[in-house]
Amino acid sequence: MEHEVKRSSFSGSIGFVLAAAGSAVGLGNIWRFPYLAARDGGGIFLLCYLALALTFGFALLSTEIAIGRKTGKSPLMAYGAMHRRFGWLGTLASIVPVLILPYYGVIGGWVLHYLAAFISGAGAQAAADGYFTAFIAGYTQPIFWFVVYLAATTFVVYKGVDAGIERLSRILMPVLLLLIAGIACFSLTIEHTDANGVTRTGLQGLKVYVIPSFAGMTPGRFLVVLMDALGQLFFSVSVAMGIMITYGSYVKKETNIVKAVNQIEIFDTVVAFLAGMMIVPAVYTFMGTEGMSAGPSLMFISLPRIFEAMGGVGALVGAAFFVMVAFAALTSSVSIMEAIVSCAQDKLRVSRSKATLGVAALTLAGGLLVCLGYNALYFELHLPNGSVGQLLDVLDYVSNFVLMPVVAIATCLMVGWALGPQSVIGELTRNGERFGRERLYVVMIKFVAPVMLALLLLQSLGWVRF
C-alpha cells in the first residue's frame, strides 16, 4: 500500500547554508586537502583550488541545488523530472552515496576510537608504531566504533531535516569552526629541535604551506596539481553524489540560492584553508618536509606522534583535534545518509522512520564487510590509477574516482546542451535575484567543466598520464 510522503524543508536560508556547509566540510577537508597542498607546491595548489572553487565548484554546486529545488525530488527522481532521457542518471547518482556511506562510517568509527584514546589519556599508545595497523586489523574494536558512529548518524537523520540535520548543523558548525581556527593558531606557535639539532617552527611551516614552490614545476606537473585540486573539489563541495540535489529539494522557494551558494563556497574554502594551516605547520615542525608525504595515513599515524611529541599539551590538542574531526565527519555522513533516505522515500513511498532504519541496516551490513576487509576478507588489488587497495579503497575508487566524474559530466551535458543553461539560471533567479556570474556559469557548464571532468576521469582510469 502506497502512502503520500510529506517532503521536509529547512526552516530558512541559514539552516540550509550550515547544513550544506556541514556536508561539504568533512574528512576530505581535514586530511586530504592539507597533504595535497603540501605535496603539490603549497601556494600553487591553493591558487588552483581557489580558482576552481570560484568557477568549476560554483557551477556544479549551483546546478545541483537548483535542480533539487526546481523538482522538489530526490536525486533518484530529479534527473528524470528535468529530462526524461536522463532518468538513468538519477540511478547512477543514487548509487554513489550507497557505496560511500559504509566505508565513510568505518572511518568515522576510527576517528571516535582515537578520540576516546586521547580523552582517556591513552594518546601515547595511539602514537606507538603499529598501533593503527593493529587496530584496523582487529575484529571487535573497529566494528564497535563503527556501530557507535552509525547509530549517531542514524539518530540525526531519523529526527528529520529541521529537528535533526538543521539543528545538528546549527550547533556543530560554529563549534567546529572555532576548534579548527584555535588549533590552527596554536600550530603557528610551536617550535621543535630534532635529533640533528635543527630547529623548525610553525611559522616556517606556514610558509611551506602558503608560498608557491616552483621547484621542478613543468607543464605536466602543473596539470597534475590542477587535477589534484579538481579531485579535491569533489570531496569539498559534495557534488555528484546526490547530496546537494537532496538538500536543494528541501530549500524553500523564496530562498536566495545565489547568495547561499556564495556563503557555502566561502565557508568550505575557509575551513579547508584552516585545516591546512592546522596540520601542515605542525607536521613540518616535528617531521620536516619528509613528513609531508604521509598522505592518507597523516591523520591516524603521523598526527598522533606529533601530539605525543608536544608533551603534556599534546593530549589536550589531540583530544580537541579529534573532537573537531568527529564533528566534521558526522555532519558529512548525515548528509550522505539523508541522500539515500530521500531516494528511498521517493521510490518506495515509505515514511522517514522506515526509510532511515532500512538504510541503516544496509549500511551496517556494508560497513561490517569493510571492517572485515582488513582481516578475514583482506586482499590487495592494483587499481587503474596506480594505487593498491583493499575493500575500502576499492569502494572509494569506484565511487569517487569513476562514478562521480561520470555523474558530473552527464549533468553538465544535460543542463548545458539537452536543456540549456537557462533551465538552471531561471531557477536561480526565480525571485528576481541578481546572478552576477551568469556568463561564467554558461561557459563552465557547457564547455570548461565537461572537458576538465573528462580529463579527470581518464586520469583516474589510467588512460591519461601527465
C-alpha positions in Angstrom: 0.0 0.0 0.0 1.4 3.4 -1.1 1.4 6.4 1.2 1.9 10.1 0.4 5.1 11.2 1.9 5.3 14.9 3.0 8.5 16.5 1.9 10.6 18.1 4.6 12.2 21.5 4.4 14.8 23.7 6.1 13.4 26.4 8.3 15.4 29.1 6.4 18.5 30.1 4.5 20.8 30.0 7.5 19.8 26.4 8.3 20.3 25.3 4.7 23.7 27.0 4.4 25.0 25.5 7.6 23.7 22.0 6.7 25.2 22.2 3.2 28.5 23.6 4.6 28.4 20.8 7.1 28.1 18.3 4.3 31.0 19.9 2.4 33.3 20.1 5.4 34.2 16.5 6.1 37.1 14.2 6.3 38.4 15.2 2.9 39.0 18.7 4.1 40.8 17.6 7.2 43.3 15.1 5.9 43.2 15.1 2.1 43.4 18.9 1.5 46.5 19.5 3.7 48.6 16.7 2.3 47.8 17.6 -1.3 48.6 21.2 -0.6 52.0 20.3 1.0 52.8 17.8 -1.8 51.7 20.0 -4.7 53.8 23.1 -4.1 51.9 24.8 -1.3 50.6 28.1 -2.7 50.3 26.7 -6.3 47.8 24.2 -5.1 46.0 26.8 -3.0 45.7 29.1 -6.0 44.4 26.3 -8.3 41.9 25.2 -5.7 40.6 28.7 -5.2 40.2 29.4 -8.9 38.4 26.1 -9.4 36.2 26.6 -6.4 35.0 30.0 -7.8 34.4 28.6 -11.2 34.0 24.9 -11.5 32.7 24.3 -8.0 30.4 27.2 -8.2 28.8 25.9 -11.4 28.2 22.4 -10.2 27.0 23.4 -6.8 24.6 26.0 -8.2 23.3 23.4 -10.7 22.6 20.6 -8.2 20.9 22.9 -5.7 18.8 24.4 -8.4 17.8 21.0 -9.8 16.8 19.9 -6.3 14.6 22.9 -5.6 13.1 23.1 -9.0 12.0 19.4 -9.0 11.4 19.0 -5.2 12.6 15.4 -5.6 15.5 13.2 -4.5 18.3 12.6 -7.0 16.8 9.3 -8.0 13.8 11.1 -9.4 15.1 14.6 -10.1 17.1 14.0 -13.2 14.2 12.2 -14.9 11.9 15.1 -13.9 14.3 17.5 -15.6 14.7 15.5 -18.8 13.1 12.1 -19.4 16.2 10.8 -21.3 18.4 11.4 -18.3 16.4 9.3 -15.8 19.2 6.8 -15.8 21.5 9.4 -14.3 19.3 9.6 -11.2 20.0 5.9 -10.6 23.8 6.4 -11.1 23.9 9.4 -8.8 22.0 7.5 -6.1 24.4 4.6 -6.2 27.3 6.9 -5.2 26.2 7.6 -1.6 25.2 3.9 -1.2 28.8 3.0 -1.9 30.3 5.8 0.2 28.3 5.6 3.4 29.6 2.2 4.7 33.2 2.9 4.4 32.8 6.6 5.5 31.1 5.2 8.6 34.0 2.9 9.2 36.5 5.7 9.0 34.2 7.8 11.3 34.5 4.9 13.8 38.3 5.1 13.6 38.0 8.8 14.5 35.8 8.0 17.5 38.3 5.4 18.6 41.2 7.9 18.5 39.1 10.5 20.3 38.4 8.0 23.1 42.1 7.2 23.3 43.1 10.8 23.7 40.3 11.6 26.2 41.2 8.6 28.3 44.9 9.5 28.4 46.0 6.8 26.0 47.4 9.2 23.4 50.9 7.8 23.9 49.7 4.3 23.0 47.9 5.7 19.9 51.2 7.2 18.8 53.1 3.9 19.0 54.5 2.1 15.9 52.0 -0.3 14.5 49.1 0.9 16.7 46.9 2.0 13.8 47.5 -1.2 11.7 46.8 -3.4 14.7 43.6 -1.5 15.4 42.1 -1.8 11.9 43.2 -5.4 11.6 41.3 -6.3 14.7 37.7 -7.7 14.8 36.0 -6.2 17.8 37.2 -2.6 18.2 36.7 -1.4 14.6 33.2 -2.9 14.4 32.2 -1.5 17.8 33.2 2.1 17.0 31.6 1.8 13.5 28.3 0.8 15.1 28.5 3.7 17.5 29.2 6.1 14.7 26.5 4.7 12.5 24.0 4.9 15.4 24.8 8.6 15.9 24.3 9.3 12.2 21.1 7.3 12.1 19.7 9.2 15.1 20.2 12.6 13.5 18.7 11.5 10.1 15.8 9.8 11.9 14.9 13.1 13.6 14.3 14.7 10.3 15.5 17.8 8.3 14.7 20.6 10.7 14.7 18.8 14.1 17.8 16.6 13.2 20.0 17.8 10.4 19.5 21.5 10.7 19.6 21.5 14.5 22.8 19.5 14.5 24.4 21.8 11.9 23.5 25.0 13.8 25.3 23.6 16.9 28.3 21.8 15.4 29.3 24.1 12.6 30.1 27.1 14.7 31.9 24.9 17.3 33.8 23.2 14.5 35.0 26.5 13.1 36.2 27.7 16.5 38.0 24.5 17.1 39.8 24.4 13.8 40.7 28.1 14.0 42.0 27.6 17.5 44.2 24.6 16.7 45.4 26.4 13.5 46.6 29.4 15.5 48.3 27.1 18.1 50.1 25.3 15.3 51.8 28.5 14.3 53.3 29.0 17.9 55.0 25.6 18.2 58.8 25.0 17.9 60.8 21.8 17.9 64.5 20.9 17.7 65.2 17.5 16.2 67.9 14.9 17.0 70.2 16.6 14.5 69.9 20.0 16.3 67.7 21.5 13.6 65.0 23.8 15.0 61.8 24.3 13.0 58.8 26.5 13.8 55.2 26.6 12.9 55.6 29.9 11.1 58.2 28.3 8.9 55.7 25.5 8.2 53.1 28.1 7.3 55.5 29.5 4.6 55.8 26.0 3.2 52.1 25.8 3.1 51.1 29.1 1.5 54.2 30.3 -0.5 54.2 28.8 -4.1 57.1 26.5 -4.8 58.0 26.4 -8.5 60.9 23.9 -8.0 60.6 21.2 -10.7 57.3 22.7 -11.9 56.7 21.7 -15.6 53.6 21.9 -17.7 52.9 18.3 -17.0 53.5 18.7 -13.3 51.1 21.7 -13.2 48.4 19.6 -14.8 48.9 17.0 -12.1 48.4 19.8 -9.5 45.4 21.1 -11.3 43.8 17.6 -11.5 44.6 17.0 -7.8 42.8 20.3 -6.9 39.9 19.3 -9.1 39.6 15.9 -7.5 39.7 17.5 -4.1 36.9 19.8 -5.0 34.6 16.8 -5.3 35.3 15.9 -1.7 35.0 19.5 -0.6 31.7 20.7 -2.1 29.7 17.4 -2.0 28.7 17.4 -5.7 27.9 14.5 -8.0 26.8 12.3 -5.1 23.1 13.4 -4.8 23.6 15.3 -1.6 23.1 18.8 -2.9 20.1 17.8 -5.0 18.6 16.3 -1.9 19.3 19.4 0.2 18.2 21.6 -2.6 14.8 19.9 -2.6 14.3 20.9 1.0 15.0 24.6 0.2 12.1 27.0 0.3 11.2 28.7 -2.9 11.9 32.2 -1.5 15.4 31.4 -0.5 18.2 33.2 -2.4 20.2 30.3 -3.8 22.8 32.5 -5.4 23.6 34.1 -2.1 23.5 30.7 -0.3 26.0 29.2 -2.8 28.4 32.1 -2.2 28.2 31.5 1.5 28.8 27.8 1.2 31.8 28.4 -1.1 33.3 30.8 1.5 32.7 28.6 4.5 34.1 25.5 2.8 37.2 27.3 1.4 38.0 28.9 4.7 37.7 25.6 6.6 39.8 23.8 4.0 42.5 26.5 4.3 42.4 26.4 8.1 42.7 22.6 8.0 45.9 23.0 6.1 47.1 25.8 8.4 46.4 23.5 11.3 48.2 20.4 10.0 51.0 21.4 7.7 52.9 23.7 10.1 52.7 21.0 12.8 53.9 18.2 10.6 56.7 20.4 9.2 57.8 21.4 12.7 58.1 17.9 14.1 58.8 15.9 10.9 60.3 18.3 8.4 59.4 18.2 4.6 59.7 14.4 4.8 56.5 14.3 6.9 54.6 16.0 4.1 54.4 12.7 2.1 52.4 10.9 4.8 49.3 11.0 2.6 46.1 9.4 4.0 48.0 8.0 7.0 48.6 11.5 8.1 45.6 11.7 10.5 45.9 8.3 12.2 49.7 7.8 12.3 51.6 11.0 11.8 49.5 13.4 13.8 49.2 11.2 17.0 53.0 11.1 17.0 53.2 14.8 16.7 50.7 15.2 19.6 52.8 12.9 21.7 56.0 14.9 20.9 54.3 18.1 22.1 54.4 16.8 25.7 51.6 17.5 28.2 49.7 19.9 26.0 49.7 17.3 23.2 47.0 15.2 24.9 44.7 18.3 25.1 45.4 19.4 21.5 44.9 15.8 20.3 41.6 15.5 22.0 40.4 18.8 20.6 41.6 17.8 17.1 39.7 14.5 17.1 36.6 16.2 18.5 36.8 18.6 15.6 37.3 15.7 13.1 34.4 13.8 14.6 32.1 16.8 14.2 33.2 17.3 10.6 32.7 13.6 9.8 29.3 13.4 11.4 27.8 16.4 9.5 29.0 14.8 6.3 27.9 11.2 7.0 24.4 12.6 7.9 24.2 14.3 4.5 25.2 11.1 2.8 22.6 9.0 4.6 20.0 11.7 4.0 20.5 11.4 0.2 19.9 7.7 0.4 16.9 8.1 2.7 15.3 10.7 0.4 15.7 8.3 -2.6 14.1 5.5 -0.6 11.2 7.7 0.4 10.6 8.9 -3.2 10.9 5.4 -4.7 9.2 3.2 -2.1 6.7 5.8 -0.7 7.6 4.9 2.9 7.9 7.1 6.0 11.2 8.7 7.0 11.5 6.4 10.0 11.2 3.2 7.9 13.5 4.5 5.2 16.1 5.6 7.8 16.1 2.3 9.6 16.2 0.4 6.3 19.2 2.4 5.1 20.9 2.0 8.5 20.5 -1.8 8.2 22.0 -1.9 4.7 24.9 0.4 5.8 25.6 -1.8 8.8 25.9 -4.9 6.6 28.2 -3.0 4.2 30.3 -1.5 7.0 30.9 -4.9 8.6 32.3 -6.1 5.3 34.6 -3.1 5.1 35.8 -3.8 8.7 36.5 -7.4 7.7 38.4 -6.2 4.7 41.4 -5.6 6.9 41.4 -9.2 8.4 39.2 -12.0 7.2 38.4 -10.5 3.8 41.8 -9.0 3.3 43.1 -8.7 -0.3 45.3 -6.3 -2.3 44.1 -5.1 -5.7 46.0 -2.9 -8.2 43.7 -0.1 -9.2 43.8 1.7 -12.6 45.0 4.9 -11.0 48.2 3.2 -9.9 47.3 2.6 -6.2 47.0 -0.6 -4.4 43.9 -1.0 -2.2 41.7 -3.2 0.0 37.9 -3.3 0.0 37.6 0.2 1.5 39.9 1.6 -1.2 38.0 -0.2 -4.0 34.7 1.4 -2.9 36.4 4.8 -2.6 37.9 4.4 -6.1 34.7 3.3 -7.8 32.5 6.0 -6.1 34.9 9.0 -6.0 37.2 8.5 -9.0 34.8 6.8 -11.5 31.1 7.3 -10.8 31.3 10.9 -9.5 33.1 12.3 -12.6 30.7 10.4 -14.8 27.7 11.8 -13.0 29.1 15.3 -13.1 29.9 15.0 -16.9 26.4 13.8 -17.6 24.9 16.6 -15.5 26.8 19.2 -17.5 25.7 17.6 -20.8 22.0 17.6 -19.6 22.0 21.2 -18.4 24.4 22.7 -20.8 23.2 21.1 -24.0 20.0 19.0 -23.7 18.1 21.5 -21.6 20.2 24.7 -21.9 21.7 26.7 -19.1 18.6 28.8 -18.7 16.8 25.8 -17.2 19.0 26.3 -14.1 19.6 30.1 -14.4 15.8 30.6 -14.3 15.5 28.7 -11.0 18.5 30.6 -9.5 16.8 33.9 -10.3 13.2 33.0 -9.9 12.7 35.7 -7.2 14.5 38.4 -9.2 17.9 37.6 -7.7 20.9 39.1 -9.5 23.2 36.4 -10.9 26.5 38.2 -11.4 28.3 35.1 -12.7 25.8 34.1 -15.3 28.2 34.3 -18.3 30.8 32.4 -16.4 28.2 29.8 -15.5 27.2 29.2 -19.1 30.8 28.8 -20.2 31.7 26.5 -17.3 28.6 24.2 -17.6 28.8 23.9 -21.4 32.5 23.8 -22.2 35.1 24.0 -19.5 33.7 21.7 -16.8 32.9 18.7 -19.1 36.4 18.9 -20.6 38.2 19.0 -17.2 35.9 16.3 -15.8 36.7 14.1 -18.8 40.5 14.6 -18.2 40.0 13.7 -14.5 38.1 10.6 -15.4 40.7 9.5 -18.0 43.4 10.1 -15.4 41.5 8.0 -12.8 41.1 5.2 -15.3 44.8 5.2 -16.0 44.3 6.1 -19.6 46.0 9.5 -19.4 49.2 10.3 -17.6 50.5 13.9 -17.0 
